Amino acid sequence: MELLRIVAMMMVLILHANFRALPVPGVRAIAANPSSALLQFLVEGLAIVAVDVFVLLSGWFGIRPKARRLGELVFQVVFFGLFAVGCVAIFAPADLKSGVAAHLLLLDVWDYWFVKAYIALYIISPVLNAFVSHADSRQLLWVIVAFGVFQTIYGWWAEATQWLARGFSLPTFAWLYLLGRYMRLYPRGIWKMSKWADLGVYLAVALSLTAIMFLLKKNGLPGARWYFYTCPLVILGAMHLLLFFSKLRFRNRAVNWIAASAFAAFLTQSSPFLAKYYDKIILDWFNKSDRFEFILYSAPFVAGVFIGSVLVDKVRLLGWNGALRAAKQIRTKTNRSTI
C-alpha cells in the first residue's frame, strides 16, 4: 500500500503535466494528430484516479487524529511554501509580487485545495469513525449508496450543487473515506476478485474514459465531467486500483522511505509559487518537439521533480524531529524545575 502512495503521487504529477500544463485536444488537434490526442486521453484516463485513491487510502487505514500529526502536516505545508518562495526569490525575484503572505496562508480558492479539503476531513474524522464504529454494515452501506447516488446526480452529471464542486470538496472526501472504510471492514463479493481482475477493471475504466473523451472531443462536444473526481468510472477505477495493490504481498524499506515523503511532490509542483514554472516547462517542450522527444524530455523531468521533492522533504523531517526533541527537553526541564 505504500507503493500505491508513490504510484498515486506520480499519477498526480503526470495529471498536472498533461491537462493542467497542456490544452485538452479539440477537433482541430485531433484531426491534425489523432495518435497524439489519443495518447493524451489515455494518460489522463490512467492517472485521473489518483486523488480518489489517496482519500480511499485514508479510509482504508482510518485516520487516527492527533494534534502532533496535524501539526506535522501544517509544518510540511508551511515548509514547502517557504521553500517555494525561496526558490522564486533566488531564480526569478521579479515574479515575487504582492500577495505572498496570502498564498502562504492558502487564502486563494485553488491554493493547495487538496490540503484544505484533507485538513477538514482530518478534523471531522472522529465523527466519521464514531459512525463507522456504531453502525452495522447495512447502515454504512445504505449511507454510502444513498449519498453516492445523490452525488452522481447533483455533483457529477447535472453539476447542480456548488458545494460538491466536482469532487474538490469535503463532502466527497468524507464519502470516499467511508467507502474506503467499508471496503476494508467488509471484504465481500466484488472486493474478493483476484488482483488481476482488479487490475483489469482499472485498465478497462481507463480505456473507457479514453474512448469516451476521444469521441466527444473529436465531435466538438464537452466532456470535462468524465474527469471529475465524482465521476462513477473514476471512482470505480480508483477502488479497483486500491484493491489490486492491497493484494500484493511484499515489504521494502526503500519503498517505505520514499512513500513517507511522497506527498512532498504535490506540495512542490502544485505550489502557488512554482506550479506555473512546472507547467511552462512542460508546455514549451510540447510545442517545440515531436511527441517522442516530448516524452523523452518530460518523463525524466517529472521523475526528477518527484525525487527532488522527496529529498527536500527529508531535510524537512530533520527540522521537524529536531523541533520535537527540543520541545521534549523543554518540557522535561520545566517539569523538573516545578518538582
Secondary structure in CASP SS format (residue, H / E / C, confidence):
PFRMAT SS
TARGET T0000
AUTHOR 0000-0000-0000
METHOD secondary structure of the structure
MODEL  1
M C 1.00
E H 1.00
L H 1.00
L H 1.00
R H 1.00
I H 1.00
V H 1.00
A H 1.00
M H 1.00
M H 1.00
M H 1.00
V H 1.00
L H 1.00
I H 1.00
L H 1.00
H H 1.00
A H 1.00
N H 1.00
F H 1.00
R H 1.00
A C 1.00
L C 1.00
P C 1.00
V C 1.00
P C 1.00
G C 1.00
V H 1.00
R H 1.00
A H 1.00
I H 1.00
A H 1.00
A H 1.00
N C 1.00
P H 1.00
S H 1.00
S H 1.00
A H 1.00
L H 1.00
L H 1.00
Q H 1.00
F H 1.00
L H 1.00
V H 1.00
E H 1.00
G H 1.00
L H 1.00
A H 1.00
I C 1.00
V C 1.00
A H 1.00
V H 1.00
D H 1.00
V H 1.00
F H 1.00
V H 1.00
L H 1.00
L H 1.00
S H 1.00
G H 1.00
W H 1.00
F H 1.00
G C 1.00
I C 1.00
R C 1.00
P C 1.00
K C 1.00
A H 1.00
R H 1.00
R H 1.00
L H 1.00
G H 1.00
E H 1.00
L H 1.00
V H 1.00
F H 1.00
Q H 1.00
V H 1.00
V H 1.00
F H 1.00
F H 1.00
G H 1.00
L H 1.00
F H 1.00
A H 1.00
V H 1.00
G H 1.00
C H 1.00
V H 1.00
A H 1.00
I H 1.00
F H 1.00
A C 1.00
P H 1.00
A H 1.00
D H 1.00
L C 1.00
K C 1.00
S C 1.00
G C 1.00
V H 1.00
A H 1.00
A H 1.00
H H 1.00
L H 1.00
L C 1.00
L C 1.00
L C 1.00
D C 1.00
V C 1.00
W C 1.00
D C 1.00
Y C 1.00
W H 1.00
F H 1.00
V H 1.00
K H 1.00
A H 1.00
Y H 1.00
I H 1.00
A H 1.00
L H 1.00
Y H 1.00
I H 1.00
I H 1.00
S H 1.00
P H 1.00
V H 1.00
L H 1.00
N H 1.00
A H 1.00
F H 1.00
V H 1.00
S H 1.00
H H 1.00
A C 1.00
D C 1.00
S H 1.00
R H 1.00
Q H 1.00
L H 1.00
L H 1.00
W H 1.00
V H 1.00
I H 1.00
V H 1.00
A H 1.00
F H 1.00
G H 1.00
V H 1.00
F H 1.00
Q H 1.00
T H 1.00
I H 1.00
Y H 1.00
G H 1.00
W H 1.00
W H 1.00
A C 1.00
E C 1.00
A C 1.00
T C 1.00
Q C 1.00
W C 1.00
L C 1.00
A H 1.00
R H 1.00
G H 1.00
F C 1.00
S C 1.00
L H 1.00
P H 1.00
T H 1.00
F H 1.00
A H 1.00
W H 1.00
L H 1.00
Y H 1.00
L H 1.00
L H 1.00
G H 1.00
R H 1.00
Y H 1.00
M H 1.00
R H 1.00
L H 1.00
Y C 1.00
P C 1.00
R C 1.00
G H 1.00
I H 1.00
W H 1.00
K H 1.00
M C 1.00
S C 1.00
K H 1.00
W H 1.00
A H 1.00
D H 1.00
L H 1.00
G H 1.00
V H 1.00
Y H 1.00
L H 1.00
A H 1.00
V H 1.00
A H 1.00
L H 1.00
S H 1.00
L H 1.00
T H 1.00
A H 1.00
I H 1.00
M H 1.00
F H 1.00
L H 1.00
L H 1.00
K H 1.00
K H 1.00
N C 1.00
G C 1.00
L C 1.00
P C 1.00
G C 1.00
A H 1.00
R H 1.00
W H 1.00
Y H 1.00
F C 1.00
Y C 1.00
T C 1.00
C C 1.00
P H 1.00
L H 1.00
V H 1.00
I H 1.00
L H 1.00
G H 1.00
A H 1.00
M H 1.00
H H 1.00
L H 1.00
L H 1.00
L H 1.00
F H 1.00
F H 1.00
S H 1.00
K C 1.00
L C 1.00
R C 1.00
F C 1.00
R C 1.00
N C 1.00
R H 1.00
A H 1.00
V H 1.00
N H 1.00
W H 1.00
I H 1.00
A H 1.00
A C 1.00
S C 1.00
A C 1.00
F H 1.00
A H 1.00
A H 1.00
F H 1.00
L H 1.00
T H 1.00
Q H 1.00
S C 1.00
S C 1.00
P C 1.00
F C 1.00
L C 1.00
A H 1.00
K H 1.00
Y H 1.00
Y H 1.00
D H 1.00
K H 1.00
I H 1.00
I H 1.00
L H 1.00
D H 1.00
W H 1.00
F H 1.00
N H 1.00
K H 1.00
S C 1.00
D C 1.00
R H 1.00
F H 1.00
E H 1.00
F H 1.00
I H 1.00
L H 1.00
Y H 1.00
S H 1.00
A H 1.00
P H 1.00
F H 1.00
V H 1.00
A H 1.00
G H 1.00
V H 1.00
F H 1.00
I H 1.00
G H 1.00
S H 1.00
V H 1.00
L H 1.00
V H 1.00
D H 1.00
K H 1.00
V H 1.00
R H 1.00
L H 1.00
L H 1.00
G H 1.00
W H 1.00
N H 1.00
G H 1.00
A H 1.00
L H 1.00
R H 1.00
A H 1.00
A H 1.00
K H 1.00
Q H 1.00
I H 1.00
R H 1.00
T H 1.00
K H 1.00
T H 1.00
N H 1.00
R H 1.00
S H 1.00
T H 1.00
I C 1.00
END
